[in-house]
Amino acid sequence: MHLKVFFVIFIISLQMNSQDQKPHDPFAHTYSIVARDAKTGEMGVAVQSHWFNVGTVVPWAEAGVGVVATQSFANVSFGPKGLALLKEGKSPQEVLDILLSKDPSKEFRQVAIMDKVGRVATFTGRNCIDHAGQKNGQDFSVQANMMLTDKVVGAMEKTWLENSDLPLAERMIAVLKSAEDVGGDIRGRQSAAIIIVKGEASSEPWSDRIVDLRVDDDTFPVQELDRLLKVSRAYDHMNEGDIFVAKNEMEKARKEYNTAMEMFPDNLEMQFWTAIALANDNRIVEAAKMLHKIYRRDPQWRKLTKRLPKAGLLKLNDARDLQALLE
């Protein structure tokens, strides 16, 4: 590691003597975006860094409350503490002021906080490594430190403003790509993450996190994050199909499974459940044709087909239909 970095670590270790701080804060030098979709109320954080597993450090989000990005020599406690203060009804600026007032090493921090109505407060300490800075407005903030050039933050802002037609997750990943296009992190790339939550909390908190994807260690983490988002979108349709199956609404289930399969035509899982939905819709010939192709690629799926009638997931009018599906 470069001598300058060792020196900075040494200084931080001397300064971090409060109960809230530890000398092992992760080096999440990075670029990120906190943002809100004004139409849906959804809020999120997306981030990329040359640091392993950045998704466990920088992004914090809670439905009906807000989002936080804590980076540079990251004070990870800013995430949960910031959300707790927002939940008490404090504004993002009030939250930021409270957090920084208790941090003797604040000049090494970079933080962005946004509440559920899109108000933003940001801070870039004077000891953040160049190039560092942020730009923000209603419903968004982009911030970066240790960038190769001084063009990163401006490119991120421009991409955010010019892509208002995109869904929030796709829009945020486009912002990350634009940062990479103008140089990104001076050290390169390693990990990326995106979290998106609902604007209002529901009585079912397990459904309030809409997107939660991480790439912990990859040569091109933003591109991989983009790929995973597409896979996630396809499986959203698969999940909807499962719900319709449970309701015995097989035509609706078939449409959802087919949409997923069209997004990833080589995915056997999506092909299989589309075929099963066809069979449940009494379209045995079409279903059998699809299933036989799947069996040739992986015979284990034939064994699964045999188990579905007992589970009530394959409902056939005639035993001969099952034989047709298995042959």
C-alpha positions, -999 to 999 in steps of 0.1 A, spaced: 0 0 0 12 35 -8 30 54 20 5 82 18 -23 58 26 -4 44 56 1 79 69 -36 87 66 -45 55 84 -21 64 112 -36 98 116 -71 84 116 -61 59 143 -49 87 165 -80 108 160 -106 80 164 -107 79 201 -144 84 208 -167 55 218 -185 57 184 -154 52 163 -129 25 156 -96 27 138 -107 0 113 -133 19 93 -134 5 58 -117 23 29 -149 27 8 -134 52 -16 -160 51 -42 -188 68 -62 -225 64 -54 -259 78 -59 -289 82 -35 -321 89 -53 -359 88 -53 -385 82 -80 -409 111 -76 -437 91 -93 -435 60 -72 -418 72 -40 -393 45 -43 -358 53 -28 -324 38 -33 -287 37 -31 -263 24 -58 -225 23 -54 -193 10 -70 -159 8 -54 -124 -8 -57 -131 -24 -23 -144 -59 -15 -181 -63 -6 -189 -25 -7 -226 -34 -4 -222 -41 33 -206 -7 39 -220 21 19 -257 17 12 -284 19 38 -321 21 32 -355 18 51 -389 20 35 -409 50 46 -378 66 61 -349 73 37 -315 63 25 -279 69 34 -246 65 16 -215 66 39 -181 64 22 -145 75 19 -130 64 52 -165 52 59 -181 56 93 -205 27 89 -225 37 120 -238 67 99 -260 43 81 -282 28 109 -279 59 131 -288 82 102 -319 62 94 -329 61 131 -326 99 133 -347 103 101 -373 80 117 -375 104 146 -386 131 122 -354 150 118 -345 165 84 -315 152 64 -295 183 73 -303 179 110 -293 143 109 -260 151 91 -252 178 116 -257 155 145 -237 127 130 -207 149 121 -208 167 154 -199 134 172 -172 123 148 -137 136 154 -126 122 120 -154 139 100 -130 155 75 -122 120 62 -159 112 56 -182 115 27 -219 112 34 -253 116 16 -286 114 33 -321 116 17 -355 113 34 -387 99 20 -398 132 4 -365 136 -15 -348 162 7 -310 157 6 -280 167 27 -244 159 18 -209 163 31 -174 158 17 -147 162 42 -116 183 32 -94 153 38 -112 131 12 -87 121 -15 -90 139 -48 -109 140 -69 -138 143 -45 -171 161 -45 -208 159 -48 -238 174 -66 -274 172 -55 -309 184 -59 -344 174 -51 -347 136 -51 -310 128 -57 -274 132 -48 -243 119 -65 -209 118 -47 -175 104 -54 -140 104 -39 -106 92 -50 -117 95 -87 -93 94 -116 -106 127 -130 -127 156 -118 -154 148 -144 -170 119 -126 -195 138 -104 -207 160 -133 -212 130 -156 -232 113 -129 -255 143 -124 -260 147 -161 -269 111 -166 -294 112 -137 -311 143 -151 -313 131 -187 -328 97 -179 -360 105 -161 -380 80 -183 -361 50 -168 -373 30 -138 -353 40 -107 -330 9 -106 -321 12 -143 -316 49 -140 -292 46 -110 -272 19 -128 -269 42 -158 -255 68 -135 -228 43 -122 -219 35 -158 -214 71 -167 -190 75 -138 -170 45 -151 -170 60 -186 -151 91 -175 -125 73 -154 -142 62 -122 -122 51 -92 -84 58 -97 -77 22 -84 -101 5 -107 -132 -17 -100 -141 -45 -76 -176 -45 -62 -210 -28 -66 -244 -28 -50 -279 -14 -53 -308 -13 -28 -342 1 -35 -371 3 -10 -407 15 -11 -415 51 -3 -439 40 24 -435 11 48 -462 -16 47 -474 -41 72 -453 -67 54 -417 -54 58 -403 -84 39 -419 -70 8 -407 -34 12 -372 -40 -2 -378 -40 -40 -343 -45 -53 -313 -58 -32 -283 -68 -54 -246 -71 -47 -215 -79 -67 -188 -85 -41 -158 -92 -63 -158 -89 -101 -136 -74 -128 -166 -54 -141 -189 -50 -112 -213 -24 -126 -219 -45 -158 -225 -75 -136 -249 -55 -114 -268 -45 -146 -270 -82 -156 -283 -92 -122 -309 -65 -124 -322 -80 -156 -323 -115 -141 -341 -100 -110 -367 -84 -133 -373 -118 -150 -377 -135 -117 -402 -109 -106 -424 -123 -133 -416 -158 -122 -427 -149 -87 -459 -134 -100 -465 -166 -119 -461 -186 -87 -487 -164 -70 -512 -170 -98 -505 -208 -97 -514 -207 -60 -547 -190 -69 -553 -215 -97 -552 -187 -122 -532 -207 -148 -536 -185 -178 -522 -155 -159 -495 -177 -145 -486 -188 -180 -483 -152 -192 -460 -143 -164 -437 -173 -168 -436 -168 -206 -426 -131 -201 -397 -143 -179 -387 -169 -204 -387 -144 -232 -363 -122 -212 -339 -152 -206 -348 -178 -233 -319 -201 -223 -329 -204 -187 -342 -239 -180 -361 -228 -149 -381 -203 -168 -387 -227 -197 -399 -254 -173 -425 -235 -154 -438 -220 -187 -443 -255 -199 -460 -266 -167 -483 -236 -170 -492 -247 -205 -499 -282 -192 -522 -268 -165 -540 -248 -192 -546 -282 -209 -522 -274 -237 -504 -308 -234 -489 -310 -269 -471 -276 -265 -461 -284 -230 -447 -318 -239 -427 -303 -268 -410 -278 -244 -404 -303 -217 -388 -329 -239 -362 -302 -250 -355 -295 -214 -351 -331 -205 -325 -336 -232 -304 -308 -216 -309 -320 -181 -329 -352 -172 -334 -341 -136 -363 -319 -147 -382 -351 -157 -379 -363 -122 -393 -330 -109 -422 -332 -133 -432 -365 -118 -434 -349 -83 -456 -320 -92 -490 -337 -93 -487 -348 -56 -478 -312 -47 -509 -299 -66 -488 -279 -90 -496 -301 -121 -533 -307 -125 -541 -330 -154 -574 -343 -166 -560 -377 -177 -532 -399 -165 -522 -403 -201 -514 -366 -202 -487 -370 -175 -472 -399 -196 -471 -376 -226 -453 -350 -206 -427 -375 -194 -419 -395 -225 
